[in-house]
Amino acid sequence: HCVLGGGLPSAKNTSTCLKADADMTVFVCWPISMNSTWIPLKKELVLDDWWRILFQNTSPDHPDDIIQRTANSLHFYYQGVWIDLLLGFQFHPDPARHRTCVLSILRVAHRVVQTKYREDEMTRLIKCLGSELTEDGVRWMRSKSQFVMDIARLAKFWSQTVLYNGCGNGKSFFVELVAVSLAMEEEEGVEENMMLGQISPKYCSAFERFLRTMLNMEKLRIIFLDVYCEKDILSSLLQQTPLLLNPVNPFQNVFECIDLCSQSHLEETPFRVRRSC
């Protein structure tokens, strides 16, 4: 089956008018009898087939356009729309059991990766499990209030204009999660201060929280405990700084998912924030 992810209104609803791409995860059934160590190779073979089908049956918008590729996905323009086509393996038709399977594989991989002779193999496996929890991520974001989604959208608009107006893998998701965390803090603060007459969260206050946090990004420490418990998080991850844990994947520090291009622009954040204020 196919899951529409990203920030489009029918998915997480956090896209801005400046950048709204089609982010789709297509799930392929994983044979229950097959060893999970084959996941990277099988993904490579499936993506080979998809790349060949796209190359042979679609015309690029421009002669210089190419189909970009990662361990989990293909990225390309089609009729003016930037498309992220992700591959995910479905381990069980029941969403809860599928999630349990994915987390079990990740838990074992993170333990075995500490074995020197299997480090490269397990690192590759971990990277290849980046899209299997897409549906959980969309469900998690859709559970938030309209206020939280608005602040996420506002932060992404800022990141696409003041911070950096180009593309970079991981930057949008990173900014979105920081904004969501701080918007949730603002909502919780309102609940605590209702006796003072404040009956709704303030957009300016939440955005100021976001900018102050981005100003001190090297000290960032955000852990979402909506979907999993703190005991599910690896002790080695809890010791990392900065730390921004994926809200549906307790094994992933989102700082590790930002590409070098995005990292260089995020390093300029303090200067950009001061210019915004």
Secondary structure in CASP SS format (residue, H / E / C, confidence):
PFRMAT SS
TARGET T0000
AUTHOR 0000-0000-0000
METHOD secondary structure of the structure
MODEL  1
H C 1.00
C E 1.00
V E 1.00
L E 1.00
G E 1.00
G C 1.00
G C 1.00
L C 1.00
P C 1.00
S C 1.00
A C 1.00
K C 1.00
N C 1.00
T C 1.00
S C 1.00
T C 1.00
C C 1.00
L C 1.00
K C 1.00
A C 1.00
D C 1.00
A E 1.00
D E 1.00
M E 1.00
T E 1.00
V E 1.00
F E 1.00
V E 1.00
C E 1.00
W C 1.00
P C 1.00
I C 1.00
S C 1.00
M C 1.00
N C 1.00
S H 1.00
T H 1.00
W H 1.00
I H 1.00
P H 1.00
L H 1.00
K H 1.00
K H 1.00
E H 1.00
L H 1.00
V H 1.00
L H 1.00
D H 1.00
D H 1.00
W H 1.00
W H 1.00
R H 1.00
I H 1.00
L H 1.00
F H 1.00
Q H 1.00
N H 1.00
T C 1.00
S C 1.00
P C 1.00
D C 1.00
H C 1.00
P C 1.00
D C 1.00
D C 1.00
I C 1.00
I C 1.00
Q E 1.00
R E 1.00
T C 1.00
A C 1.00
N C 1.00
S E 1.00
L E 1.00
H E 1.00
F E 1.00
Y E 1.00
Y E 1.00
Q C 1.00
G C 1.00
V E 1.00
W E 1.00
I E 1.00
D E 1.00
L E 1.00
L E 1.00
L E 1.00
G E 1.00
F E 1.00
Q E 1.00
F C 1.00
H C 1.00
P C 1.00
D C 1.00
P H 1.00
A H 1.00
R H 1.00
H H 1.00
R H 1.00
T H 1.00
C H 1.00
V H 1.00
L H 1.00
S H 1.00
I H 1.00
L H 1.00
R H 1.00
V H 1.00
A H 1.00
H H 1.00
R H 1.00
V H 1.00
V C 1.00
Q C 1.00
T C 1.00
K H 1.00
Y H 1.00
R H 1.00
E H 1.00
D H 1.00
E H 1.00
M H 1.00
T H 1.00
R H 1.00
L H 1.00
I H 1.00
K H 1.00
C C 1.00
L C 1.00
G C 1.00
S C 1.00
E C 1.00
L C 1.00
T H 1.00
E H 1.00
D H 1.00
G H 1.00
V H 1.00
R H 1.00
W H 1.00
M H 1.00
R H 1.00
S C 1.00
K C 1.00
S C 1.00
Q H 1.00
F H 1.00
V H 1.00
M H 1.00
D H 1.00
I H 1.00
A H 1.00
R H 1.00
L H 1.00
A H 1.00
K H 1.00
F H 1.00
W H 1.00
S H 1.00
Q H 1.00
T H 1.00
V H 1.00
L H 1.00
Y C 1.00
N C 1.00
G C 1.00
C C 1.00
G C 1.00
N C 1.00
G C 1.00
K H 1.00
S H 1.00
F H 1.00
F H 1.00
V H 1.00
E H 1.00
L H 1.00
V H 1.00
A H 1.00
V H 1.00
S H 1.00
L H 1.00
A H 1.00
M H 1.00
E H 1.00
E H 1.00
E H 1.00
E H 1.00
G H 1.00
V H 1.00
E H 1.00
E H 1.00
N C 1.00
M H 1.00
M H 1.00
L H 1.00
G C 1.00
Q C 1.00
I C 1.00
S C 1.00
P C 1.00
K C 1.00
Y H 1.00
C H 1.00
S H 1.00
A H 1.00
F H 1.00
E H 1.00
R H 1.00
F H 1.00
L H 1.00
R H 1.00
T H 1.00
M H 1.00
L H 1.00
N C 1.00
M H 1.00
E H 1.00
K H 1.00
L C 1.00
R E 1.00
I E 1.00
I C 1.00
F C 1.00
L C 1.00
D C 1.00
V C 1.00
Y C 1.00
C C 1.00
E H 1.00
K H 1.00
D H 1.00
I C 1.00
L C 1.00
S H 1.00
S H 1.00
L H 1.00
L H 1.00
Q C 1.00
Q C 1.00
T C 1.00
P C 1.00
L E 1.00
L E 1.00
L E 1.00
N E 1.00
P C 1.00
V C 1.00
N E 1.00
P E 1.00
F E 1.00
Q E 1.00
N E 1.00
V H 1.00
F H 1.00
E H 1.00
C H 1.00
I C 1.00
D C 1.00
L H 1.00
C H 1.00
S H 1.00
Q H 1.00
S H 1.00
H H 1.00
L H 1.00
E C 1.00
E C 1.00
T H 1.00
P H 1.00
F H 1.00
R H 1.00
V H 1.00
R H 1.00
R H 1.00
S H 1.00
C C 1.00
END
